[in-house]
C-alpha cells in the first residue's frame, strides 16, 4: 500500500488522487503515468507497504519508479514502515541515512549476539548429525557461507560470553560490535571484565585489538604487554600453484626439523632461508649471512626489530638470541657511527661452523642452510667466546633454548645432550603440560631478573621434588624460595 501526507517539504503529484487515500500496489504503478515531468525536482515522502505476496513484484519495480518519479522507495514486509526522503538534487537526506545506519548497526550487533547463541546451541545439540551433515562446519557453511576458521571463532566467542554477562549485554544492545567483543573475550575474565569494558568503550575494533594484543587472560589493560603474546595475521591472495609450492616448502622444513613446527616457527625458518643466500653464506662464514636491524635499550634491555621501515617489539628471548651472534654497529644516538664489530670474532665463528659441519647440532635436526652460533653460557653471565662455549643451532632451536623450552647439557668437547623443559630427553615422550608450565616459569623468573643458569638450576630441582601435576604457581613459589 502507499501512504503519503502533505508537509512543508512534500507536495501532492498533480493529476492523481492516489495520494489522498490508501491504494493498492497496482495504483502506485499508475502514479508513474500520472506524475508530471517536473515531479523529479520536488521532495516526496513515500511509504511503500505491499502485502507479502506482492513483495517480489514491488522490489522488481522499485528502481524504475525511483528513476521516473524521483522518489526513494523502500520495500519491506509491512511490519517496519520506513520513510525515505530525497532533496532537490535527488540525494537522500544525510541525517536520515545516518540515523538508519546507526539503527542498523545496533540491530546487527544484536543479531550477531543471537546468532552466536544459536550456533552454540546447535553444536551442543548435534543438529548437523541429525540432518546428515559430515561436520558442524559444513552445516554452518551451507547456511551462512562461513569458513571453518570463522565458525570456530563464532563458537569461541559465544562460549566465552556465557562467563562474561556484561560483555554479552553490551553486544546484545549494540554498545559494542562483534569484532570488538571478539577481541575482549581473548583476555577478559569474570574478575577483569568490568575494567576491560570501561577501557573499550568508545574505541574502534582495531583500537580494541591493539589494547588486547600482548596480554593474556586475567591481565588488565594497564599491565605491560608481553611482545611474545602479540600475534600478527598475514593474508595473501595467490594462485593455486603458488599455494601448492608454499605448502610443499613448509612441509619440507617441518620434515627437516624432525619435530612439530607451528606456522610461526615454519615461516620464520622459511624467511631466514630466503635471506641467507648461497652466495652470502659461502662468501664469509665468519660473518652473519644476513643482517636485520635490532635496536636494544641499554636501560631496560627491551628490543625492537625494524622490518621494511616498521618497528616491531621483540620478546626478551629473541633479544637474547640476537646478542648471541650479532654484528654491533654502535649507539644509534651517536653523532658518528663507530666501526661494526661481531659478538663472535669471524675466525672463531668459521671454526665453530666447520666443527659442527655447518648444521644444527640438536639430535635429528637437519637444518644447515642457515644456523646461529649460540653461547652455552651467555656472555651477560661471564660466558666466553671460546670453542667449548659455542655451538650451532637453527633459528627454531635457538629460540627454544632462550625460551627455556629446550635444555642443553654438556660441552662440545665432551658431548652434548638435550632435554625438554620438564626434563624428558629430547625427542622422547614428554609431559606436554609440565613442559609448558616449566617454560612459563622460566620466562617469569627471567623477567624478574634472574640469570639463565640460575633459572635452569632451580627448575631442575623443582622437577626432581615436585609432582608432574604441580601447577605453575606452586612451581614458581618453590623456585623463588630456592633462588632466595
N, C-alpha and C positions, 0 to 999 in steps of 0.2 A: 504494500500500500504506500501511497505518497501523502505525506502531511507537510504543509507549509504554513507559515504565519507571516504576516507583514511586520516589518520592523523598520527603523530608520535606515537600515543598511540592506533591506531586501524589498524587492518590488514584485508585483504580480506580472506574469507574462501576458501581454496583451493578446486578445483574441481567443483566450481559453478560459473556461470556467472550472477547469480541473483543479486549480489551486484553491478553490473555495470550499472544497469538501474532500473527504477520503475517496480515493479512486482505486481501481484495480491496477495491477502492473500493466495490463494492456492499455489502460488510459494514459499511463506515463509515456508509452511509445507514441501516443497521439500528440503529446506535447512537443515532440520533435518537429512535427509538421506545423503546429500552431505557433511556435516561437518565432518572433520577428527576427530580422537579420541583426539588429543591434542588441539582442539579448546577451551576447557574449561579454559586452562591456559592463554589465551590471553585476551586483553581488546577489547571490541566491543562497538561502538556507533550505536544504532539501533533506528529508529523511526518507530513505527507501526501506520499506519493511515488507518484503514479499513473503508469501506463505512458503512453507518448506518445499512444496512440490514445484514452485516456480524459481527456486534459488539458482539452478543451473542456467535457466534462461536469463535471469536477471544479471548474473555475472557475465554472461556472454554479450549482453547489450550495453553493459555499463560504460565501456570505453567509447563506444560510438556516441552515446548520449553526452558524455563529458565533452567530447571533441566538438559536437554540433551546438551545444547549448551553453558551454562554459560553466557547467555545474559539476561540483565534486560530489560524487555519489559513493556511498559505502554500502555494500551488500553484506548482511548478516542474517542470523536466523530469527530476528524479531525480538529476541529476549534482551538485547542490549542496544537500543536505538542510539544512533550516533549522528551528530550534526557536523557537517564539514562546511567550511566557508572558503570562498575564493575572493581575492581582491580584484581590482580592475585590471591588473596585469595577468590574471589567471592563476596566480600562486595562492596556495592555501595560507591562511593566517599563521604566522610563525608561532604565536602564543599557543594556538590550538594544537599545532603539531607537537610542540614541546610538552604540553600537558598530557597528550595522548601517549607520547614516548615514555614519559615518566610513569604514567599509569601502567603501561605495558611492561616496563622493567620490573615493577613491583609484582605484577601478576606472574611474570616469567620466573622470578625468584621463588614465588610460592609454588609454581608448577614444578620447578626443579626439586624443591623440598618434597613434594608429594611423589614425584617420580622416583626419587631415591628410596622412599619408604616402600613403594610398591615393588621396586626391583629387589630390595632386601627381603621382603615377604615372599616374593615369587621364588627366589632362590631357596629359601628355607623350606618352602612347601614343595619344592621339586616340580614346579609347573612344567618345565621343559621335558622331564621324563614322562609325565603323564600325557604330553602331546606328541611324544615320539621323536623329539629332537635329540641330537647326539650330545649336545652340551648346552649349558645355560648361555654361553657366549653366542652360539649360533641362534638360539631363540631370540635373544635381545637384538642381535644384528638384523634379523629379519623384521623385527618390529620397528626399530629406530634407525638402523644403519650404523650403529656404534661399532667400532673395532674392539678387539679384545682388551687392549690397554685401557680404553676409556670405560669399558664395563667394570673392570677391576677397580678403577678409581671411583666410579659412582657408588659401588658397593662399599668400598672402604670408607668413604665419607659418610654414607648413610649409617653404617655400623658405628662409626665414631660419634655421630650426633646423638646416639642413644645415651651416651655418657656425658654429653655436653648440652644440657637443656637450653642454656642461654644462647648458645650459638645456633641451635636448632630453631629457636623462636626468631632470631634475627634474620635467618634465611626465609622462614615461613612468611613473615610480614614484609619482606623486601628491604630490610635495613642493610643487609649485606648481599652481595652477589654470590653465586655458587662458586665462582673462581676464587673469591677471597676466602670463603668458608673452607674450600678445599685445602688452602694453604694453612689456615688456622688449625685444622684438625691434625696436622702433622706434629704440632708441638703442644697444643693446649691440653690440659688435664682438668679434672674436677677442681683442683686447688688453684690452678692458674688461669682458668677460663675467663673470669671477670677482668683480670688485668689485660689479657690479650684482646678481649673485645673492646675495652676502652682505648687501647693503643691503635686498633684497626679502624675505628670509626672515622669516616671522612677520607680514608686512603683509597687509592685505586687498587685493583687486584695486583698490578705489578709492584706497587709500593708494599703491599702486604707480603708478597713473595720475597722481596728484599728484606723485610723485617724478620721473617721467619728463617731465612737462609742462614745456615751455620749454627742453628740451635736445635737442641734435642728435646724430646717430650719432657715436660717438667721445668724447662728453662723459662725465664722471664724475658720480656723484651729488653730489659735493661742489662741482662747478662752479656758478657763479652762473647761475640760469635766465634765459633771454632771453625777455621778455614777448612779443616778436614771434613766437616759435615756439609760444606757447601757443594752443591752439585749443579752442573750446567747441562742443558739439553742441547744436543746437536741434531739438526734436521737437514736432510739432503733430499733432493729430487733427482734421481739418477735413472739411467736406462737399465733394462734387465740384465744385460751382460756386465755392467759396472757393479751392480749389486751382487751378482754371482761371484765375480772376481774378489770383491771385498770379503764376502763370507768365506771364500776359499783361503784368502790370505790370513784372516783371523783364525780359521781352523788350523792352519799350519803353525801359526805362532803358539796356539794352545797345545798342539801335539809336541812341539819342540820344548815347551816349558816343562813338560812332564807332570803338570798339575793343573787344577782348575784355575782359569783366569776369568775374572768378570770383565764386563765391557770396558771399564775404566783401565784396568791393567793391560788388556789386549790392545786397545787403541794407543796407550802410552808407548808400548813396545813398537807398534807399527810406525808411529811418528818418529821415534828415535832411530829406527832403521832408515827411514827416509832421509833424516838429517845426517846420518853417518854414512856418507857415500864412500864407495870403494876407494876413489882417488884420494879422499881426505884421510881415511883410516890407514892407507898404506904409505902416505907421504911422510908422516912422522908419528910413530906410536907414542912418542913422549909427550905429545900434546893431545888435549881433548879433541875428538873428531868432529865436534860441532860446538857452537857457542850459543848460549842464551844469556840474557841479562837478568841476573838476580840481585836485587838490592836488599841488604840487611841493615837493620838498625843496631848500632853499637850498644845502645842503652838497654833495649828490651829483647833483642835477638830476633824480632819478627822480620819476615822477609816477604818480598813481592817479586814476581816474575813478570817481565814485560813480554807480551805476545802481540806482535803486529801493532805496537803503539798503545796497547791497553794493559794496565796493571792488574794483576791477579794476586790476591793474598795467598800465601803458602802455609801449609801446615808445618809445625815445628820439625817433624821428621824429614820433610822434603828439604828444609833449610840445612839440616844436618847432613843430608845426602850430598847437597851441592858443595858443602865445605870439605867433604872427604876428597873430592877430585875436581878441583876448580882452577880457573885462571882468574887471579885477582887483579883488578885494574885500578884499585885505589879508591879514595874517597871522592864521591861524585860532587861534593861541595867544594873541593879544592879548585883553586883558580887554574892550575896547570896539572893535567893528569900525569901521574907517575908511570914508570915502566911496568908493564904487566908481568906478573910472576905466577908460577904454578905452585899449588899447595903441595904437590909431589914433584920433585926435580925430574925433568924429562928423561934423563939417563936411567934413573931408578924406575920410573914408570914403564919404560921399554923393557927393562929387566923382568919386572913382575908379569907383564903381559906375555912375554916369551916363556917364562917359567910355567905359567898356568895355561899355556897353549892358546892364549887369546880368547878363552871362553869362560863362562861362569863355572865356578868350582863346586857349586851345590850339586849333590848327587842326583843324577838323572836329568839335569838341565842341559840343553843343547845350544843355548844362545851363545853365539860367537860374533855376530855382526857388529854389535855394539855392547861394550861392557864398561863398568865403572871400576875404579880401584878403591877399595874400602879399607879404612883403618880399623883393625880389630879393637884396639884401644884408642878411643877418639883423641884427636890432638888437643881438644879442650881439657882432657883428663890426663895430660902428660904423655900421650901416645906419640911414638917416634915415627919418623919417615925411615923405617928400616924394613928390609925384605920380609922378616918374620912377623911384622905387624901389618902387612899389606896382602890383600888377595883380590881376585877379580870376581865381580858379581854382576849379573844382568840388572837392569833397572827395577824389575819387579821384586827380585830377591833382595836387592839393596834397600828398597823401601821397606820391605817386610822386616829386615833386621832393625832398622831405625824406629819402626813402629812397635817393636817388641813382639812381633808375631813369628819371628824366626830367631833361634838362639844358636850361636856359633861357639863351639868349644875347641880347644887345642890351638896349634900353630901350624903354619905351612910346613915347617921343617920336621915336625913330629907327627903330623896328620891332623886333619880337621874332621869334626863330626857336627851334625846339625840336628836340632830338636825343634819341635813345635812349641808354642808358648806355654803349654801345660806340662812339657817335659817328654812327650812321646817322641821317639826317634822319627826324624823327617821321613815322610812317605808311609809311615805306619798308620794303624787305625787310631786316630786321635779322638779325644773327647771334645767335640766342637764347642760346646757351651763353656767348658772350663778354659779352653784355649782363648776364646774370645774374651772371657772375663779377665784373664791374666793380661791380655794385651791392653784392655781398657784401664786396668790398674796401673800398668807400666806407663801409659800415657799420662795418667793423673799424677803419678809420682814425678815424672819428668817436668810437668807443668809447675809442680811445687818447688822445683829447683834441685832435685836430687840427681846425681850423676848416673850415667847409663849402667856402669858396673855395679853401683850400689843397688840400683833398682833390680837388676837381674839376680844379684845375690839374695836380696830379700825375698823375691818371688820364688826362687828355688827353695828356700827354707819354708815358705808358706805352702808350696806344693807338697813338700815332704811331711808336713804336720797337719794340714787341714784336709778334710774330705773333699772329693771332687765336686760334691754338691754344694759346697760353701758359696754363698752369694758374693757379689762384688764388694759390698760394703764391709763384710767380715774380712775378706782378704785384704782390703785396703787398710782396715784398722790394725790388723796384725802386722802388715808390712811397715806401717808407720811406727808401731811400737818397736819393731826390730831396728829400724833406722834411727831410733832415738830422737 
